[in-house]
Amino acid sequence: MSLEIERKFLVENEDFKKECYQKKLVKQGYLNSDKNRTVRIRIADDKGFITIKGKSNETGTTRFEWEKEIDILEAEQLLLLCEPSIIDKTRFYVKSDNHMYEVDEFYGDNKGLIVAEIELTSENEEFKKPSWLGKEVTGNIKYYNSSLSKNPFKNW
């Protein structure tokens, strides 16, 4: 169990792909997408995970997170029980100084949306912003994956 401190940004162009050192295909769904807690099932390449996240603090940067790897077959079965609209994306990993950005390029009903997240050790930690990083959307619930599963980018 831990607190997750992260900031989220829109991505202005695909230059991040030149800096990417690893990528994974991700499929995820929500067993519960209540604003006070989410229970997510994720398959990343050939691994399954269950994650529980709590409600974000006022700034939207910090929230409780618990994650555990589960059997891939169990994850596939649990995805079938999830709320409608499964999130489908590629996650790109990009190093920037002492930090790593996770950049998600969405497909399906969220095609055209690209979002970058950076995890920090404190809310006030400074970090380098690559040229491809755009407007900050930290705390904007509309950009949470759990929200994108209910109100996809194509409907905005």
N, C-alpha and C positions, 0 to 999 in steps of 0.2 A: 504494500500500500504506500502511496506517495502522493504528494501534491505535484501537479503538472503546472508549470509556468511557461506560457508560450504566447507569442504574438503572431498575428495572421495578416497577410498582405495579398492583394491582387498582384498578378504577374503581367507585365506590360508586353513582353515578347518572348520568343522561344530561345533566346540566347542561353538560358540556363541549361539547355540540353547539351551544349558544348562543354559545360563544366561538370556535368553529371558523372559520378564515378560508379553508380549502381542504380538499378531500377527494378521495381517489382510490379507485377499485375495484382491489383487488389479488387476484391469483391466483398462488399459488406452490407449487412442488414441490421435492423434493430428489432429486438424482442420487446423493447420498451423505449420510447423516445419522449417520455415525460420531461418537461423543462427542469425538474428538480433532480432527475437521475436518468441516465440512459444505460441500456444494456445492449452491447453491440457484439455481433458475431462477424468475424473477419477471416477471409482466406487471402493470404499474401503468398503468391506463387504456390508452393506446396505445403504451407503450414497453416494451421487453424488457430484462432485465438478467440477468447471471450473477454470482453472489457466492460467494466462498470465505471461510469464517470458521474461525478456529483455536479451540483449546480455551480456555475462560475461566480466568482466574487464580483463586486461592483464594477471593476475595470474590465472584467472579462478575460483577464490574463491568467487567473489561477483557479484550479479546481482539483478535487480529489480524483485520483485515477487508480484503478486496480485492473491488472491484466494477467491472464494466464494462458499459456499455450495448451491447446486441446488437440485431440486426434483429428486429422483432416476429414475423415469420414463422418465423425460427429459434427464437425463444423458444417459440412455439406447438408447434413440432415437438419441441423438447427436453422440454417438459412431458409429452409422450406417453411419454417414456423414464423419467420419474421414478418413484420408489418409490410404492406405493399411497397414496391419501388426499391429495388436493390441498387446500391451505389456501385458503379463500375468505373475504375480509374487506373491510371499508371502513376505510381509514386516514384519520383526521381530524387536521389540523394545528392546534394551539392554542398561541398565544403566551402566555407568562407572564413578565413582567419581561423579562430579557435572554435567556430560554431559550425553547425550543419543545418542546412535548410532541407525540409521535406516539401517537395513541390508536387502537387497533385493536378494532373491533367484529366479532366472528367470526360466521360463518354455518355452515350444514351441520352436521357432527358436533360442531362447537365452538360452536354457537349458545348464547347466554347468557353467554359469556365476553367481558369487555371489559378490556383491559390497556393501560396507558399507559407509555411509555418516554421518558426524558429523556437526551439526550447531554450529557456534561460534558467540560471540559478537564482535570480532575483528579479523582481518586477522592474527595477531601475538599472539593470545590467546594460551596458553599452555594447553595441555590435555593429559590424560593417554592413551597409546596405548595398548589395550589388546593383548594377545599372538596370537590370531587368525587373527589379522590385518596384511595385507601384503603390497605390493607395493602401493605407493600413485599414483593415476591417476587423481588428481585434474587438471582441465583445459584441459584434453585430451578429445576432443569432441567425439571421437569414443565411449566413455563410457556414454555419455548423453543418456537418454531414447529416446529422439527424434531421435538420430542417430541410436540407436539399432533397432528402428522401420523400418529404411530404409536399414541398413546394419547389419543384425543380427549376433550374436556371431558364429553361425554355419558356416558362410561364411568366417571367418577370417583365 
